[in-house]
């Protein structure tokens, strides 16, 4: 698809933008098959965030693209990497990882407000995620983004998804502000989405999501990418994902077996 200059401007200004009709039904079917395989056979980092005895299921997993063929094919053959390059303004794109997030019908657990980069072993500005819904998502259950928060110059302490508490040994300058308790103070972005659409967002854009009280599923595949200026770093304390085999030397570019270049201008 062609991403026009107005969309690029909105992404750089707001840190999050909805892209319509990016992925064909074939790509959505491929990802849906991959997510169902992932649910049936979770990876080593899989998490169940819904406590036993509570309704629904909030499931998360990541870094499975090497073992789930549908994921690797999507990364290497779909338009996703080219879209990421255009948004980042990068001459190359590295595959960072995928993150699968599933909220089954009746799930009450929210996704806490956070931004991603403090979790990561990556420095640099060119980090983008494409949040790709595999089911229709009404605005009321969509991820919300604080417009412009990627430009605040903040580095908030990562939170645990299981209970929204700060990670005790994480790197962060301060706690995430109480956005839900002061919603009128922020410009919050969210959209009605259909399969084929996606949300592109910067790794420093604050975001969170409500539970899924509806009787429909909310399955999403987040494809994460880095660009030219990204550098591999090892932080003190908590990192998510944890350091990966085949990673580059600290301080170097991401190009490596762990984070292959999958697109070049």
Secondary structure as UniProt FT lines:
FT   HELIX           5..14
FT   STRAND          16..19
FT   HELIX           25..40
FT   TURN            44..45
FT   STRAND          47..48
FT   TURN            52..53
FT   STRAND          58..62
FT   TURN            65..67
FT   HELIX           69..77
FT   HELIX           80..88
FT   STRAND          92..103
FT   TURN            105..106
FT   STRAND          111..114
FT   HELIX           117..119
FT   STRAND          122..123
FT   STRAND          127..133
FT   HELIX           139..141
FT   STRAND          143..146
FT   TURN            147..148
FT   HELIX           149..151
FT   TURN            161..163
FT   TURN            168..169
FT   HELIX           180..185
FT   STRAND          188..189
FT   TURN            195..196
FT   STRAND          198..202
FT   TURN            203..204
FT   STRAND          207..209
FT   STRAND          218..226
FT   TURN            228..229
FT   STRAND          231..232
FT   TURN            245..246
FT   TURN            250..251
FT   TURN            258..259
FT   STRAND          261..264
//
